[in-house]
Amino acid sequence: MFANPLGLIALAALPAVIALHLYRRRFQPRTVSALFLWGPIDATPVSGRTREMLIKSPSFWLELLAALALALAIAGPRFGRAELTVPHVVAVLDGSASMLAPGASPTGTARSTSAAQLARELLARRLSDAGGRARATVILSGPRAELLAGPSAPGGLAAKALQAPPTAHAAHDLRPALELAARFAGEDGQVLLFTDRTDAVPSDPLIERIALGRGLGNTGILRSTRTPQPDGKELLAVVVGRFADTPARLDFEVRAADAPDGPPLATRQLELEGEGRIALQFELPRTDLSLELRLTPDEFTADDTAVVAPPDGAPLRAWFALDENLARALGDSSEDSGKLRQALGGAALAASPASVEFALTDGSSATSAPQSLVLDVPAADADTRSFVGPYLIERAHPLMEGLTLDGVVWTAATAFPLTGTPLVFAGDLPLVVLIKSRGRSELRLNLDPAKSTVTRSPDWPILLANLGEAARARRPGPTARHLPQGQGLRVNGVRGERVALRGPEFEQIVEAAAAEIDFENFDRPGMYELQVGDAQPIPISVALEDARQSDLRTRSFGLEPAAAAMAAVASDTHPFDLALAALGLLCLLLDWLVLGRPAGRSASQRTAARAAPLERGIA
């Protein structure tokens, strides 16, 4: 039985050695006057086409033995049914951005080192304890599970891979990485999970969970948008979230990304009483430069900064069909609707509903705008009800991104037709419904704004900003120029074009066969460039901006042992294979020594050899 039967092909070296000793070069005959003055001829055989008698010299036997030993070492002969196995450490490292926050040891001791670094150090120690022959498979979780080392890599190589800087992904599910690890560990093998939350996944007897996190209060940038204004300016809207019960005083700065050490373009001092969100707005001169946003650094710095690319320069074409009372209830006037246009990102009002990108109506006016917001205001005699929460929000939908409705009073009609996809519920009553038909998207609100606080809360401009972004996303080109980490990007109107996307350690080039193409999850924060054909590259920025990662209060430490033993894997090197390889190398060394030894001569032969030149000179 052989571990590698194909290695038996190497036995072909045996007839090759015999052939080399059989076929030698024929020496050319030379005519001389006498032979007594010549020393013994050193007729060393040299390979050639002439077959000679096989000389069974020590070199011949050594070369045969070396070829046989090395061929068997490659094939790996095995005797009996027992198979040699070595420990196999299978581990999953949580790749969430929250792992970059300071962690704790499994005993609960607070550490200033990040949980990600602590996990790598602890895993390297496990590899060392498993022994020098141990194998390792290390998987990094993320939107796509990534093989950091392995499969079944030598422990030293795996430990070296762990020295690379930790990466940070947006919130994701750990189960795909664990399922991949289970396949490498086998049916009964143990999987190590290094994370920062004891409840990251349900308990499993095959998973040893090592949680190295500790709860922290944190403040972070949760959302940022830049939208052009018709007056040559742009509006920067930022949402800052506080995830702690204690108050905090922070400084917020806006700087030019290409001059981060220069004077700030805008500043704001934030007074945060405790948990909550603050919506900030800055009106800045329009620029084609990227902006860097900065919060006063805290223990978790990944969400304290963000770089925002410049927006599409064309303002959104909008049309409003609101009477004076409804406009006033929305906190604006029907004359210029300045606040509404500003919230939409500097929309420009159109004279008619034809060829507009966005429409805001009370439902009495028909529009063909691809994106619209309809306020279904209850009639004066309609049965209404006021709610103060809690509200069930479909947070996964882009139009609901950033909405909390905390402390909002919402008055709605108790009878509302459910003709689309509900995005917000109060109990079993739909408050926000999305209707899609024939390339149009219509968001309908069951709302009496005069009796509600929705339009006076921070959620109202966030909702309008989301609608404005959705309307701009239908334009040719990228659907967005600033993305939260982990989100994809669609590029419209690129059929037949060569589309290139370049970023941090990333490049992807696509020949577009359809009208639009999609680039999947952007896993690394930073600046990217999108180029369509020979057009000027378009900057795309990516920032963390993930409330699930910024909320560090639920992080915890702890160790949950597994019931399963450490996995094992068949050793690809056997002591018998090593012995055969050593024997083959020893034979080659002895063959070299034998061939390199000079041929012995007698004293008379040496005297004759010295006299030969003199005799030839006399002749």
N, C-alpha and C positions, 0 to 999 in steps of 0.2 A: 504494500500500500504506500502510495506516495502523496505527499501534500501538494505537490505541483507536478502532475504527470507530464506536462509539456516540457518540463526541464530535462526529460530523458532524451530530448532531441540533441542535447549537448554531448551524448555518447558518440555522436558522429565524429567527435575529435579523435577517437581511438583509431579507426581506419585511416584517418588523415595522418596521424603520427607514423603509422606503419608505412604508408605510401611515401612519406618524406624520407624514410630510411631506406626504401627500396630503390627509388629513382635518384641517381646521382649523375653529375656531369662527367662525361668522358674526357680524360686529360689528353692534350695534344702530344704526339710522339716527338721527341727531340733526339737528333743524332749527335753523339759525342765521341771523342777518341778513346776514352777509357772511363771506367766507373770507379776505379779503386780510390781516386782522389775525392770522390763525392761522398758526402755523409749520407746516413740513412734518410730516405725520402719521407717527408711528413705528408703522407697522402690523406689529408683531411677530406672526407667526402663533402661535396657541395651539391645542393639540390639541382636536378636537371631532368632530362627526358630519357636518360638511359637507365634501364633497370639493371641493378647489380645484386649481388648476393647480400641477404639481410645480415647485417653485423649486429649481433645481440650484445651491444656494449652496455655499460652502466647507465649511460645517458639515455639509451633507448628505453630501458626498463623504468627509469625515473620519469621520463616524459609520459609513458603509458599510464603509470600509476597516478601522476598528477592530473591527467585528463580524466581518468576514471573517478578520482576523488572529487574533483570540482564538479563534474556532471552530476554525481549523486548528491552533492551538497545543494545544487540548484533544484533537483527533483524533490529532495526532502523525504527520504524513506522513513516510514513509520512502522513500528512493530507492535502488535497487539491493538486493542481497541481504545486504550487510554489516549486522550489527546491533551497536550499541554495547553493550559489557559493562563492568562494573566489578567490582573484587575483592569476593569474598564470604567473609568470615571465619566459619567454622562451628566452634563450640567447645562442649565438654562440660566442666562443672565437677563434680568429684566432691563430692557433698553429704554424704559420710559424716562422722560426728561426729569421727573421728580427724583430719580436716582442720583442726580447731580447735586442735590441738596445735602447738607451735613447729615450724617447718619449716626448710628449707635452700634456698639458691639452686641453680640447675642445675649450678653448679660445685662444690657440696658445702659451701659456707660456711654454718656454723650461724647461724641467725637466731632472734631472740626473737619475731618476728612469726609468726602462725599460717600454716600452709601454705595455708589458704583465702584469706587476705588477700594473700599473695604471688602466688597464682595469679591473682587479680583484677587486681593491679597489672601483672603480666606480660601478661595478655590486653589490658588497656587500652593498653599500649605497642604490642602487635601491631596493634591497631586504628589507632593513630596512624600507625604505619609504613605501613599499607596505603593511606593517603591520605584526603583529605577526602571523596571521593565513594564510599568503600568502604561496603559493607553488612555487616551482622553478624547471625548467629543464635546465641544463647547458650542452652544447655540445662543445667539443674541436675538431676543424677541424684538419685534417691530411690526409695522404694517405687513412686512414680509419677513419671515424667520430667516436669519442669516447664520451661516455656518462660520463661526469664528475660528475654530480649529477642528481638524478631523475630516472625515470620520476615522476614528481609531488612530489618531496621531500619537507619536511618541510623547510621553509626558513633558520632556524638555521643550519640544516644539510648541506644545500647547501653553506652557508657562511663558514662553517668549511672546506668543500671540496676545497673552493677557496684559502685556506691558504697553500695548497701544492705547492712546487716549480714548476714554469712554465716549460713545456717541449718545445722542439724546433724541428720542422720537416722541411724537405726539402720543396722546392716550391711545391705547390699542388693546386688543384681546391677547392674553398670554397663551390661550389654549392651543393655537396652531403650533407654536414653538414647543410646547410640552408634548403634543402628539408626535411631532417629528422626533423629539428626544426619546420617546417611548419606543419608537421603531428601532432606534439604535441600541437601546438598552435591552431589548428582548422582552419576552412576556413577563418575566419575574424580576427583571433588573431594576435597580434603584435609580431614580432621577433626582438630582439636586436642583432646587430652584432658589436662586438668590434674588430677592425682591425687597421692597421697602414697606410692604403691607402684609400683615398676617392673613388678611382676608382676600388676598389678590386672586386666589382660586379656591374652589372647594377642597376640603380634605381628601386625600387619596393615599392609600397605604403604600403605593409605589413611589410617592413623591416626598422627599425630605425638604421641608420648606425652611429656609433661613431668611428671616426678615430682619433687615438692618436699618430700618428707618426710625425716625422719631418725629413726633408731631411738632410742627412749627407754625407760628403766625407768619403771614406773608402778604405782600402787596405786589401786584403785577399788572402789566399792560395786557388787556384782554382783547382789544380791538382798535384798529386805526385805519382811517380812510382819508384820502385826499381827493377833492373834487374841484374842478375849475368853476370860477364865477364869471358872469358876463362882463363884469367891470375890470377885467384884467387881474383879478386876484384869485386866490384859491382858498378853499375851506379845509382845514385839517380837523377831523373829528376823532377823538380818542376816548376809549372807555377804560378806566382804571378800576380794578377790583381789589377790595380789602378782605382777606380771609383770616380774621382774628377778632376776638372780642375786646381787645384793648385798643385805645386810641393811638393815632400815629400822626406825625407831622412830616410831610415829605415835600421835596422840591421836584418839580417836573420841568424839563428843559427840552427845547427843540433846537437842533443845530443842523448845519449843512453837513451831510455825510462826508464830503470830500475835504472838509475843514473842521474835524471834530474838536480841535483845540481852540478854535476861534470863538468870538463872542456868540452867545445864544441868540437865535432869531426870536424866541418867545420863551417866557418863563411863567410858572404858576406855582404858588404855594398851596399845598393840599392839606386840609384839616379833616382827618378821618376819625370819627368817633368810635368806630368799630366795624363790624362786618357790613359790607354794602358795596355799591358801585357808584362811580362818579363819571358823568359824561362831560368831557371838555371839548370846547370848540375854539379854534384859533383862525383868524382871517389873516392870511399872509400874502405877500406879493407872489404872483405866479412865477414859478421857476422850473427849469428842466432838470434840476439837480435832485438827487435823493435826499431825504431828510432823516436824521437820526433822532430818535426819541429816547430820553433818559429819565429814569426815576432814581431817587436816592437809593443806592445799593443796599440790599439787605443780605441775609444769609443765603438766599436762593437768587442768584444773579441772572439766571437764564431768561427770566421774564421782566427784567428791569430795563432792558433796552430793546429797541426795534428799529429797523431801517425800512423806510417806506418809499417806494419808487414814485416818480412823477405820474400824474394821471393822464388819461386821454384828454387832449386839449379841447375837443369840441364839447360844448355844453349840451346837456340833455334837452331835447325838444319836448316840451310838456304842454298840456292843455288842461285847465281847471274849469269845471262846470259846477260852481258853488254859489248859492245865494248869499246875501249879506249875513243872515242869521247863522247859517252853517259855517261860513268863514270865520265869523266872530267866535263861535263855539270852538273852533279849532285854534283859537288864539292868533288869528291873522285877519287881514282885511281883504275884501274881494277886489280891491283896486290893483294892488301890485303883488299880493300874496308873497311878500318878501321872505317871511319866515318859512313858509312851506317850500319855496324854491331853494332856500338855503339848505334846509334839511335834506332835500333831494340831491344836493351837491351842486348848487348853482345852476338850476334848470332855467332855460330860456322859454318864456311863454310864447306859444304860437297863437295866431289870430283865429285859426279854425282847427277842428279836430283832424283834418286831413294830414297825413304823413307825419304824425307825431310819434314819439317813442314811449310816452307815458301819459296817462290820463287819470285825473282824480275827479270823481263825479259822485252825485247823490243817488244814482241809479235811474234818474228820469231822462238822462241824455245818453243816446247810443254813441259808441265810439269804436273805431277799428284799431285802436292802439294795441300793439303787441303785449304791453304790460299796463295794467290799470288797477286802481284801488277804488272800490265802490263802498260808500257808507250807506248801509241800509238803516236809516234813522226811523225808529218806530213812530207810527202816527200818534197824534195827540190823544186819541181815545184807545190806544193799544194797551194791552196788559203787559206791564214791564216789571222787571225785578232787578235789584241792585246786588252786586256781589263784591266781596272784599278778599276773595281767595279762599282756599288755594286754587290755583288754575293749573290745569293739565295742558302743557305746551309740548308740541312736537319739535323738540330742540334740534333734532337731526336735520330739519329742513332749513335750507339757506335763508329763507325769508324770516325765520324765527331766531336766527343766530343773534345772541347777545340779549335777548328779551328775558326778563325775569318776572315783570308785573308785580313786584313786591310792593305791598301797601297801596295798590291801585284799586280804586272804586270803579266798577264797570256796570253800567246800567244797560240792559238789553231787553228786547221783546221775548216773551216766554214762548212764542210760536215763531220758529224760524225754519224755513225749508232747508233740509240737508241735501243739496244737489251736487256737492263736490266732495273734496277731501278735507275733513276738519283738521285744523292745525291748533286750535285753542278751544278747550272745554271749560265750563264751570259746572261741575257735577255732570249731568247728562245733556246739558244745553250747549250747543255749538255757538261759539262767539266769533270765530274766524274760520272762513271756509275758502279753499282754493279751487277754482274752476278752470280747467284747461280745455280748449277746443280750437282746432284748426290753426295751430300756431300761435294762439293767444293765451295769455295767462291773466286771470282776473281774481283778485283777492277781495272778498266781501267781508265787511265787518258788521256784525249785529251789535250796533252801538248807538246810544243816545249821548252825543258828546256834551250836551248842555248839562246833563246830570251825572257825568262821569269825570274822573280825574286822569283818564288815559292820556289825553292830548296835552296835559300839563306835567306828565311824568317823563323821566329820562328815556322810557321805552318808546315814546312817540317818534322822536327824531331818529332813533335806532331803526325802527320799522321803516320809516321813509327812506333812510339811507340804504337799507337792504333792498327796497323796491327800486331805488335808483340804480343800484349796482346790477340788479337783475335785468333792468331795461338796457343798460349799457352792454351787458353781456351778449346781447343779440346782434351787436354791431360786428362787421368784419374785423378780424384780428383776435387778440386774446380776450377772453371773457373777463379777465381781471388783471390788474398789474401789481396787486399786492395780495398775498395769500397767507392764510394761517398754515403753519407747518402741518404736513400730513394731508393737505387738500390737493386735489388734482386741478388741471388747467385744460380748458377747451379753447381751440383756436378755430375761428370761423372763416369761411371764404378762402380756402387754400387749395382747392382742387387743382392738381397738376403742378403744384409748387414744391420746391425743396425747402423744408422747414427744419431749422437747426435750433436746438436749445442747449445752451452751455451754462454751467454753474460751478459751484465749489466741487472740484474733483468729479465732474460730471459732464458728459457730452452725449447728445442723442440727435441723430439726423434722420429725418423721415421724408420719403417721397410721397406726398399726399395724393391718394387715389380718390378720396371722398371730399365733400364740401367742407367738412370739419374733421379735426383730429383731436385726440385726447392724450395728454401727458399725465401719467399716473402720479401717485403720491410724491410730493416734494418733501424728502425726509431731512434735508439739511437747511437750517436757516442761512440767510445770506442773499446775495445779489446774483441773479441769473440774467442771461441775454437771450431773447427770442428773435430769430431772423427768418423772414419769409422771403424766399427768392433772393434778389439783389437789393432789397429794401434796407433801410437803416435798421440796425438792431434795436429792439424795444426792451428797456430794462424791466425786469420782473423781480420783486422783492418777496422774501419769505421770512416770517417771524413766528416765534412759538405761539403766542396768543391763544392759549388753551386753558380755560378755567379749571378743567379737570386736573391739569398738571400744576397749576398755581395754588390750588387748595391743598396744603400740606398738613392739615390738621388731623387727617385720618391715617397718617403714616404711623407705623408701629414697629416694634422689635419683638423677636421671639424665635424659638427653634421648635419645630414640630418634626420629630424623627419619623423615618419611614419604617414600615414593617418588613420591607424587602431588603435583601442583602445587596451589596455592591455588584453591579453587573460584571461579567467576565467575557473575554473574547479569546478566540484561539490565537496562540502565539504564532507569528509568521517566522520566527527564528527558534530553532530547537537546538539544545546543546549538541546533539549528534550531528546536526548540519554544520555547526561551528567547528566541531572536531574534524569533519571531512574537509572543510575549507582550509583549516590549518594544515592538515596533512598534504593537501594539494600544493599549497604555497611552499611548504617545506621541501617537497620533491622538486619544485622549480628552482628553489635556492640551491639545493645539492647539485642539480643538473648544471647550473651556471658555474658552480665551483669546479665540477669535473671537467667541463669543456674549457675552462680558463686555465687549467693546470698545464705547464709546459711539459713537452715530451722529454723523458730522460735519455741521456747519451753516455756512452762509455768514455774513458780517458783517451783511448786510441782514436776513437771517432772525433773527439774534440781536438786532438793534435792534428789529425788529418784535415779537419775543417779549417784550422788556422793556417796550414801549409798550402791549402788549395789556391788562395790568391797568388802566392809566390810562384807556384808551378805554372799558373795561367800566364803570369807576367813573363816568365822565361820563354814559354812557348811563343 
